[in-house]
């Protein structure tokens, strides 16, 4: 999405008011989309200089979203008009998205979703090999010795496998062999 300076926005709006040019003519003159010009003019009409200034917050509460939707319905505003009235910089698409969410899930769907990645799930504990279902303090000495021997065997196997992998010479690079002509 293109970013435009505050001075450019103000210049376009002032030219619209002074010269009486239409949205399409101004868009062509400045090399901007006509919808963007219309949005700037509507925001300026509704909010003055603040309407063309950069906003630093995109967070809207569910209550605010519901207020926008109710006002738009009560006053029979289009999504674009509602966005201009409430100084929503995303334009009518933002209001359309909220309306769609409300239609699909009611007021609950308007609550903001958590941002970022969800937390990792804790790893599942590994089952001990052939471990009886008894608690540790109830197992016999012989059962503990068997488990200890199994664990020692597993560790020895892994050490041997690691030594074999490290001892293996590196593989030759794959690809075409050079011709000997």
N, C-alpha and C positions, 0 to 999 in steps of 0.2 A: 504494500500500500504506500503510495507516494505521500511524503510529508511536505507541507507547504508552510512558509514562514507567515507569521502574524501580519507583517507588513504587506505581503502579497494579497492575503485574504482581505485586508482592509482596503487596499487599492482596488480590488475587483468590486467590492461592495460599493465603494464610493463612486466608481465609474458607472455602476448599474444605476445608482440613484441620480447622478448628475447627467449622464449622457442619454439615459432612456433606452439604452441598448437592451436587447433580450438576453436570456440565459445562453442561448445557442451562439449568438454573435460574440458575447464576452468569452465564452468557452473557446471559440475559434481564435479570438484575438490573443488570449493568454495561453493557448495550448492545453486547456484543462477540460475535463469532462463537464458537460452542461449540468448534470445532476449534482456535481460537487459545487458548482457555482450557485445553483438554487439552494442547496443546503446552507451555504455560507450566508446568503442573503436572508433566508428565513431565520437563521440563528441570530443574525445581527438585528433584525427587526424585533425579535422577541426578547433579546437579552443585551442588546447594545454591544459595546466593545468586548464584554466578557464572552459574548457568543462566538467570537472569532479567536479568542485566546485558547492556548493549549490547556487542557485539563489533565490533572495528574492522578485521578482516581477512576478506576473502572469498577469499583465494588458497589453493588446496589443490593440493598436488603430486600427480602421477600415482600415486606410491607410497602416499600417504595415501588416495586414492580407492580404490585396489585393496585396501588394508587394510580399509576400511569394507565394501566389497563381500564380501570373503572372510569377515569376521567375521559379517556379516549372514547369509550362506549357511550357515556352520558352525553358528551358534547358532539358525538358523531364525527370524530376526527379520524383521518387516515393515519396509518402508521407513521408516515413521514411527518405529518403535522404534529402528532403526539411527541415525536422525537424532538422536533424544533421547540415545542412548548416547554418540555422538561430539560432542554439542553443536553440531549443524549448524542454524543459525537458519532456513534455508530450508525446513525440515520434510522430510517424506517425498518431496516433489517433487524435491529435490536428489539424493537417493539414486536415485530412479527414473530421473532423467536420466542419472546415471553408469552405471546398470545398462544402460540402452538404448544408450549409447555403447559400453560394453564388449561388449555382444552384437553390435553392428553392426561394430565395428572392432577388437576386442581391446584389450589393454592400451595399445597405441599411441594409441588414440582418446581415452584419458583425459588425455593431456598437454595442458596449457593452450594455448589458441590465442593468437597475438599480438594485443595490444589496440591499438585505434586504427586509423587509416586506413593502408592500405599505402602505401609510398613511391611517388612518381610515377615513371613510366618516362621515361627521357631521350627528348627529341624525336628523331624520325628525321631524319637529314640530308637536306636537299633536293637533288635532282639538278640539276646545272647544265644550263641549256638548251643542247642540241646540243653538249655538251662531249665531246670525244673521250676514249677510255678510257686515253689515255697519262698518265703522271705529269707534273706541272707542269714539271719541269726538262727533259722530253723533247719538249715541244710547240714547234712552230716559232713564230717571231715573228709570222707571218701569222695563225696560229690564235689566238694570244693577242690580237691586234688585233681579230679578229672577235668574240671573246668580250667584249672590253672594249666594243665598239660595241653589242652586244646589251644589256649591262648598263646602259649609258648611256641607251639607248632606253627600257628598262624604268623607270628612275628618272624620266626626263622624263615618261613616261606617267602614273606614279603622282602626280607633282607636279601635273600638269594636272588629273587627276581630283579631287584634293584641293581645288584652287582652284575647280573647278566646283561641288563639293558645298558649299563654304563660301559661294559667291556666290548660291546658290539661296535665294529667300525662304522663310521658315518656312511650312509647310503650315497651312492654316486648320483649326481644330479640327473634328473630325468630330462629327456629331450632328444634332439637329433644328434647323432654322432657325426663328428667331422669326417668328410670324405678324404681318402688318401690317394689322390690323383696327382 
